[in-house]
Amino acid sequence: MREDFLHYLWRMKRLRLNDLHTTQGEPIQILEFGRYNTHAGPDFLEARIQIGDTQWAGNVEMHLQASEWLKHQHQKDKTYDNVILHVVLEEDQAILRNSGERIPCLELKKRIPPKLSKTYQKLQHNAHWIPCQHHFHVVNELTKNLWLDRLLVERLEQKTIYIGEQLERNTNNWEDTFYQILARNFGLKVNAEPFELVAINTPHNLFAKHKTNLFQIEALLFGQSGLLDDDFEEAYPTALKKEYLFLKGKYNLSPIKKESWRFMRMRPANFPTIRLAQFATLTYQSLHLFSKILEVKTLKDIEQLFEVQLSDYWLTHYVFDKETPDRKKSLGKNTIHLLVINTIAPFLFLYGSERGIEEFKDLALQLLESIPAEKNSIIRQWETLGMKPDSAYETQALLQLKNIYCASQRCLECAIGCSILK
């Protein structure tokens, strides 16, 4: 059993609450159970409890074993001085205040409904893909749908944390921050770090000085990536390198190491060279891209905004100095949809939250509803359990459910888990 089960029982009042007594025999009457505290300090704040003839106002701390109070060093922490009741599964040791007074203790081991305890133990101790795999189907659809709505918002909020940190580093410059995070997601997972580093090392306002020249924008990005360090046989990369060396000296730029990039086990269409060329073209077409994102109304608007046609060299190349058959290398819809999921929707959600403009938060949700359901191993497993998502709105919520709740067995914090326990 874990301590969070005791928290659940207390929060939901799922205990046998008749004839309560402290372990020393004093009668207990719980007037207010307190406010659940998810931060540091006692587990429940602002409780009101009558013990004997005295009514107390203060905090409640919970442990499986009373001795955990000492193991956790609560006796040295002043935030625990106002604990009025120590609630434990078993009192294996009397706990005293610093004054020498014994802290009133309520023992729960005989007050937990056996059926509830058995169901909880089944959820916690199985090897299924999700803990409630054999119970999931009995939870009503309304409960599932409402919980998935909340999980989608939670996932967006988590994605905005990194954006917010980057925004603070950029002194609240939304355009610069969007440019950097977009670059990160252009690199996919495998090349996210070097792509973002190139963007950070190449100031966004630098492109404004070359906004009419795609060649110079490519020279800046490829040069900053370190991928122009070699000696080339073909004219185009040789010219890019020459142009970059001039711009590098002019603007005092520092490239990253070319060894930072990963090409192995990747589809050629996802090679960092192709991604950089696409990013350069997008930057050339839409310099102040975030301002344009704030004007979009539909997913189609974004798809049109992200239509890029690469320069002729890249029609016959995936890397420098190796010619291949002619092939278009525009951003596919799947790639654009991933950028919406991981960059655009979180940015719109954060911008709406920071500025108090609900329409941008709503737009973020609407965009996710417009994107077809993602296809990956986790979603395929959900489908075997009867979940048939129609959109990225639902698949993003299901990914949050599996990765954040099911994988960590946080059943007691999950609406589905709580419904099963009821």
C-alpha positions as CSV (number, residue, x, y, z in Angstrom):
1,M,0.0,0.0,0.0
2,R,1.2,3.5,-0.7
3,E,0.6,6.7,1.3
4,D,-1.4,8.3,-1.5
5,F,-4.1,5.6,-0.9
6,L,-4.6,7.1,2.6
7,H,-4.8,10.5,1.1
8,Y,-7.5,9.3,-1.3
9,L,-9.5,7.7,1.6
10,W,-9.3,10.9,3.6
11,R,-10.2,13.2,0.7
12,M,-13.1,11.0,-0.5
13,K,-14.2,10.2,3.1
14,R,-14.1,6.5,2.2
15,L,-13.4,5.3,5.7
16,R,-15.5,3.8,8.5
17,L,-16.0,7.1,10.4
18,N,-18.2,5.9,13.2
19,D,-16.9,5.8,16.8
20,L,-13.5,7.4,16.1
21,H,-10.9,7.4,18.8
22,T,-7.3,8.3,19.1
23,T,-4.9,5.5,19.9
24,Q,-5.0,6.7,23.5
25,G,-8.8,6.4,23.6
26,E,-9.9,10.0,23.2
27,P,-13.1,10.4,21.1
28,I,-12.6,12.2,17.7
29,Q,-15.1,14.2,15.7
30,I,-14.0,15.4,12.3
31,L,-15.7,18.7,11.6
32,E,-13.6,19.6,8.4
33,F,-11.2,17.2,6.8
34,G,-9.0,20.0,5.5
35,R,-7.7,21.1,2.1
36,Y,-5.5,18.6,0.3
37,N,-2.0,20.0,0.0
38,T,0.0,18.9,-3.1
39,H,3.1,21.0,-2.2
40,A,5.6,20.7,0.7
41,G,4.3,20.5,4.2
42,P,1.5,18.6,5.9
43,D,-0.9,16.6,3.7
44,F,-4.1,18.4,4.7
45,L,-4.4,22.0,5.7
46,E,-7.0,24.0,7.6
47,A,-8.8,21.0,9.2
48,R,-11.1,21.3,12.2
49,I,-11.2,18.4,14.6
50,Q,-12.7,17.9,18.0
51,I,-10.6,15.6,20.2
52,G,-12.2,15.0,23.6
53,D,-13.7,18.2,24.8
54,T,-11.3,20.5,22.8
55,Q,-11.9,21.7,19.2
56,W,-8.7,22.1,17.2
57,A,-7.9,24.0,14.0
58,G,-4.8,23.1,12.1
59,N,-3.2,20.5,9.8
60,V,-3.4,16.7,9.3
61,E,-0.3,14.6,8.4
62,M,-0.6,11.0,7.1
63,H,1.8,8.1,7.0
64,L,1.6,4.3,6.6
65,Q,3.7,3.9,9.8
66,A,3.8,6.5,12.5
67,S,7.6,6.2,12.7
68,E,7.9,7.7,9.2
69,W,7.4,11.1,10.9
70,L,10.9,10.7,12.3
71,K,12.3,9.2,9.1
72,H,11.1,12.2,7.2
73,Q,12.6,14.6,9.8
74,H,9.3,16.3,10.4
75,Q,10.3,17.0,14.0
76,K,12.9,19.4,12.6
77,D,10.5,21.2,10.3
78,K,8.4,24.1,11.8
79,T,5.7,23.7,9.1
80,Y,4.6,20.6,11.0
81,D,4.3,22.3,14.4
82,N,0.6,22.9,13.7
83,V,-0.3,19.3,13.0
84,I,-3.4,18.5,15.2
85,L,-3.9,14.9,14.1
86,H,-1.5,12.2,12.9
87,V,-3.4,9.8,10.7
88,V,-1.6,6.5,10.1
89,L,-2.3,3.0,8.9
90,E,-0.5,1.7,11.9
91,E,1.0,3.4,15.0
92,D,4.2,1.6,15.5
93,Q,5.6,4.3,17.6
94,A,4.3,7.2,19.7
95,I,5.3,10.6,18.1
96,L,6.0,13.5,20.4
97,R,6.1,17.3,19.7
98,N,9.3,19.1,20.5
99,S,7.6,20.2,23.8
100,G,7.3,16.5,24.8
101,E,3.5,16.4,24.2
102,R,2.2,13.4,22.3
103,I,0.6,14.1,18.9
104,P,-2.9,12.7,18.8
105,C,-3.0,9.7,16.4
106,L,-5.8,8.0,14.5
107,E,-5.1,4.5,13.3
108,L,-6.8,3.4,10.0
109,K,-5.9,-0.3,9.6
110,K,-9.4,-1.5,10.7
111,R,-11.3,1.3,9.1
112,I,-10.7,0.7,5.4
113,P,-13.5,-1.2,3.6
114,P,-12.0,-4.6,2.6
115,K,-13.5,-4.5,-0.9
116,L,-12.1,-1.1,-1.6
117,S,-8.7,-2.2,-0.3
118,K,-8.8,-5.3,-2.5
119,T,-9.6,-3.3,-5.6
120,Y,-6.9,-0.9,-4.9
121,Q,-4.3,-3.7,-4.4
122,K,-5.4,-5.2,-7.8
123,L,-4.8,-1.8,-9.5
124,Q,-1.4,-1.5,-7.9
125,H,0.0,-5.0,-8.4
126,N,-0.5,-6.3,-11.9
127,A,1.6,-6.4,-15.0
128,H,-1.1,-5.2,-17.4
129,W,-0.4,-2.4,-20.0
130,I,-2.5,-0.1,-17.8
131,P,-3.4,-0.9,-14.2
132,C,-7.2,-0.9,-14.8
133,Q,-7.1,-2.9,-18.0
134,H,-9.7,-5.4,-16.9
135,H,-11.9,-2.6,-15.4
136,F,-11.5,0.1,-18.0
137,H,-14.6,-1.0,-20.0
138,V,-17.0,-0.6,-17.1
139,V,-16.3,3.2,-16.6
140,N,-19.0,5.2,-18.3
141,E,-18.2,7.3,-21.4
142,L,-19.0,10.6,-19.8
143,T,-16.4,10.1,-17.1
144,K,-13.8,9.1,-19.7
145,N,-14.6,12.0,-22.0
146,L,-14.6,14.7,-19.2
147,W,-11.3,13.3,-17.9
148,L,-9.7,13.3,-21.4
149,D,-10.8,16.9,-21.8
150,R,-8.9,17.8,-18.6
151,L,-5.9,15.7,-19.6
152,L,-5.6,17.5,-22.9
153,V,-5.5,20.9,-21.1
154,E,-3.0,19.5,-18.7
155,R,-0.8,18.3,-21.5
156,L,-0.9,21.7,-23.2
157,E,0.0,23.3,-19.8
158,Q,3.0,21.0,-19.4
159,K,4.2,21.8,-22.9
160,T,4.0,25.5,-22.2
161,I,6.4,25.2,-19.2
162,Y,9.5,25.0,-21.4
163,I,8.1,27.7,-23.7
164,G,7.6,30.0,-20.7
165,E,11.1,29.5,-19.5
166,Q,12.5,30.3,-22.9
167,L,10.2,33.3,-23.1
168,E,11.7,34.6,-19.9
169,R,15.2,34.1,-21.2
170,N,14.3,36.1,-24.3
171,T,12.9,39.0,-22.2
172,N,9.3,38.2,-23.2
173,N,10.0,38.4,-27.0
174,W,7.4,36.1,-28.5
175,E,8.8,36.2,-32.0
176,D,12.3,35.1,-31.0
177,T,10.9,32.4,-28.7
178,F,8.6,31.0,-31.3
179,Y,11.4,30.9,-33.9
180,Q,13.6,29.0,-31.4
181,I,11.0,26.4,-30.3
182,L,9.8,26.0,-33.9
183,A,13.4,25.2,-34.9
184,R,13.6,22.7,-32.0
185,N,10.6,20.8,-33.3
186,F,11.8,21.0,-36.9
187,G,14.7,18.8,-35.7
188,L,12.3,16.1,-34.4
189,K,13.4,14.3,-31.2
190,V,16.7,13.1,-32.6
191,N,18.0,16.5,-33.7
192,A,16.0,18.8,-31.5
193,E,18.9,20.1,-29.4
194,P,21.3,21.1,-32.2
195,F,18.4,22.6,-34.2
196,E,17.4,24.8,-31.3
197,L,21.0,25.7,-30.6
198,V,21.5,26.9,-34.2
199,A,18.4,29.1,-33.7
200,I,19.6,30.5,-30.4
201,N,23.1,31.2,-31.9
202,T,21.6,32.9,-34.9
203,P,19.6,35.9,-33.8
204,H,16.2,36.1,-35.4
205,N,16.5,39.8,-36.2
206,L,19.6,38.9,-38.3
207,F,17.4,37.5,-41.0
208,A,15.6,40.8,-41.4
209,K,18.7,42.2,-43.0
210,H,18.7,39.4,-45.6
211,K,14.9,38.9,-45.9
212,T,15.0,39.2,-49.7
213,N,17.8,36.7,-50.2
214,L,17.1,33.0,-49.6
215,F,20.7,32.1,-50.5
216,Q,22.0,34.2,-47.6
217,I,19.5,32.8,-45.2
218,E,20.5,29.3,-46.2
219,A,24.2,30.3,-45.8
220,L,23.5,31.6,-42.3
221,L,21.6,28.5,-41.1
222,F,23.8,25.9,-42.7
223,G,27.0,27.7,-41.6
224,Q,25.8,28.0,-38.1
225,S,24.9,24.3,-38.1
226,G,28.6,23.5,-38.7
227,L,27.6,21.5,-41.8
228,L,29.6,23.8,-44.1
229,D,32.9,22.8,-42.4
230,D,33.9,20.4,-45.2
231,D,35.5,21.0,-48.5
232,F,32.9,20.5,-51.3
233,E,33.1,19.5,-54.9
234,E,29.8,21.0,-56.0
235,A,29.4,24.7,-56.7
236,Y,26.3,25.3,-54.5
237,P,27.7,24.2,-51.1
238,T,31.0,25.9,-52.0
239,A,29.2,29.2,-52.6
240,L,27.2,28.8,-49.4
241,K,30.4,28.2,-47.5
242,K,32.1,31.3,-49.0
243,E,29.0,33.4,-48.2
244,Y,28.8,32.1,-44.7
245,L,32.5,32.9,-43.9
246,F,31.8,36.5,-45.0
247,L,28.6,36.8,-42.8
248,K,30.3,35.0,-39.9
249,G,33.0,37.6,-39.8
250,K,30.6,40.5,-40.3
251,Y,28.3,39.5,-37.5
252,N,30.8,37.7,-35.2
253,L,28.9,34.4,-35.3
254,S,29.8,31.0,-33.8
255,P,28.7,27.8,-35.4
256,I,27.9,24.6,-33.5
257,K,29.9,21.4,-34.1
258,K,28.7,19.4,-37.1
259,E,29.1,16.2,-35.0
260,S,26.0,17.3,-33.0
261,W,23.8,16.1,-35.9
262,R,22.4,12.6,-36.3
263,F,21.8,11.1,-39.8
264,M,21.8,7.4,-38.9
265,R,18.6,5.4,-39.0
266,M,16.6,8.3,-40.4
267,R,14.5,8.5,-43.5
268,P,16.4,10.8,-46.0
269,A,13.4,13.2,-46.0
270,N,14.1,13.8,-42.3
271,F,17.8,14.4,-42.7
272,P,18.9,17.6,-40.8
273,T,20.1,19.0,-44.2
274,I,16.6,18.8,-45.6
275,R,15.0,20.1,-42.4
276,L,17.4,23.1,-42.3
277,A,16.6,23.9,-46.0
278,Q,12.9,23.8,-45.2
279,F,13.4,26.0,-42.2
280,A,15.4,28.4,-44.2
281,T,12.7,28.7,-46.9
282,L,10.0,29.1,-44.2
283,T,12.0,31.9,-42.6
284,Y,12.5,33.5,-46.0
285,Q,8.7,33.3,-46.8
286,S,7.5,34.4,-43.3
287,L,10.0,36.3,-41.3
288,H,7.7,37.3,-38.4
289,L,6.0,34.0,-38.3
290,F,4.4,34.2,-34.9
291,S,2.5,37.4,-35.9
292,K,1.1,35.5,-38.8
293,I,0.1,32.6,-36.6
294,L,-1.9,34.9,-34.4
295,E,-4.0,35.8,-37.5
296,V,-4.9,32.2,-38.5
297,K,-8.4,30.9,-38.1
298,T,-8.2,27.3,-39.3
299,L,-5.8,24.4,-39.8
300,K,-5.9,25.0,-43.5
301,D,-4.6,28.6,-43.0
302,I,-1.5,27.0,-41.2
303,E,-1.0,24.4,-43.9
304,Q,-0.9,27.1,-46.5
305,L,1.4,29.2,-44.4
306,F,3.8,26.2,-44.1
307,E,3.9,25.4,-47.8
308,V,7.6,25.6,-48.8
309,Q,9.3,25.0,-52.1
310,L,13.0,24.3,-51.7
311,S,15.6,25.8,-53.9
312,D,16.5,23.8,-57.0
313,Y,19.7,22.3,-55.5
314,W,17.6,20.4,-52.9
315,L,15.3,18.9,-55.5
316,T,18.2,16.5,-56.4
317,H,20.0,16.3,-53.0
318,Y,19.5,15.0,-49.5
319,V,23.0,16.0,-48.4
320,F,25.8,18.1,-50.0
321,D,27.8,16.6,-52.9
322,K,25.6,13.6,-53.4
323,E,23.1,13.9,-56.3
324,T,19.9,11.9,-56.2
325,P,16.9,11.6,-58.6
326,D,14.7,14.7,-58.8
327,R,12.1,14.7,-56.0
328,K,10.0,17.4,-54.3
329,K,10.8,17.9,-50.6
330,S,8.1,20.1,-49.3
331,L,6.8,19.8,-45.8
332,G,4.1,17.1,-45.8
333,K,0.8,17.4,-43.9
334,N,1.9,15.0,-41.2
335,T,5.0,17.1,-40.5
336,I,2.9,20.3,-40.4
337,H,0.4,18.6,-38.1
338,L,3.2,17.6,-35.7
339,L,4.4,21.2,-35.7
340,V,0.9,22.3,-34.8
341,I,0.7,19.8,-32.0
342,N,4.1,20.5,-30.5
343,T,4.6,24.2,-31.2
344,I,1.7,26.2,-32.5
345,A,-1.1,24.9,-30.3
346,P,1.0,25.2,-27.1
347,F,2.1,28.7,-28.1
348,L,-1.4,29.9,-28.8
349,F,-2.6,28.4,-25.5
350,L,0.2,30.1,-23.5
351,Y,-0.3,33.4,-25.4
352,G,-4.1,33.3,-24.6
353,S,-3.3,32.5,-20.9
354,E,-0.7,35.2,-20.5
355,R,-2.8,37.9,-22.3
356,G,-6.2,36.8,-20.9
357,I,-7.5,36.2,-24.4
358,E,-9.7,33.0,-24.4
359,E,-10.1,32.9,-28.2
360,F,-6.4,31.9,-28.6
361,K,-6.8,29.1,-26.1
362,D,-10.0,28.0,-27.9
363,L,-8.2,28.1,-31.2
364,A,-5.4,25.9,-29.8
365,L,-8.0,23.3,-28.9
366,Q,-9.9,23.7,-32.2
367,L,-6.7,23.1,-34.2
368,L,-6.0,19.9,-32.3
369,E,-9.6,18.8,-33.0
370,S,-9.0,19.4,-36.8
371,I,-5.9,17.2,-37.0
372,P,-6.5,13.5,-37.6
373,A,-5.7,11.0,-34.8
374,E,-2.0,10.3,-34.4
375,K,-0.7,6.8,-35.2
376,N,1.8,5.3,-32.8
377,S,2.2,2.2,-30.6
378,I,0.5,3.8,-27.6
379,I,-2.6,4.8,-29.5
380,R,-2.8,1.3,-31.1
381,Q,-2.8,-0.2,-27.6
382,W,-5.6,2.2,-26.6
383,E,-7.6,1.1,-29.6
384,T,-7.4,-2.5,-28.4
385,L,-9.1,-1.3,-25.2
386,G,-12.0,0.1,-27.2
387,M,-10.8,3.7,-27.5
388,K,-11.2,4.9,-31.1
389,P,-9.8,8.5,-31.2
390,D,-10.8,10.7,-34.2
391,S,-8.4,13.6,-33.7
392,A,-5.1,14.7,-32.2
393,Y,-7.2,16.3,-29.4
394,E,-8.1,12.8,-28.2
395,T,-4.7,11.1,-28.9
396,Q,-2.8,13.8,-27.1
397,A,-5.1,13.3,-24.0
398,L,-4.6,9.5,-24.3
399,L,-0.8,9.9,-24.4
400,Q,-1.0,12.1,-21.3
401,L,-3.1,9.4,-19.5
402,K,-0.8,6.6,-20.3
403,N,2.6,8.4,-19.8
404,I,1.8,10.5,-16.8
405,Y,-0.9,8.5,-14.9
406,C,-1.0,4.8,-15.9
407,A,2.8,4.4,-16.2
408,S,3.3,5.7,-12.7
409,Q,0.2,4.0,-11.3
410,R,-1.4,7.3,-10.3
411,C,-4.8,5.7,-10.2
412,L,-5.9,7.7,-7.2
413,E,-5.4,11.0,-9.1
414,C,-7.2,9.7,-12.2
415,A,-10.9,10.1,-12.7
416,I,-11.1,6.7,-14.3
417,G,-9.2,5.1,-11.4
418,C,-11.4,6.8,-8.8
419,S,-14.5,5.7,-10.7
420,I,-13.4,2.1,-10.6
421,L,-12.7,2.4,-6.8
422,K,-16.2,3.7,-6.2
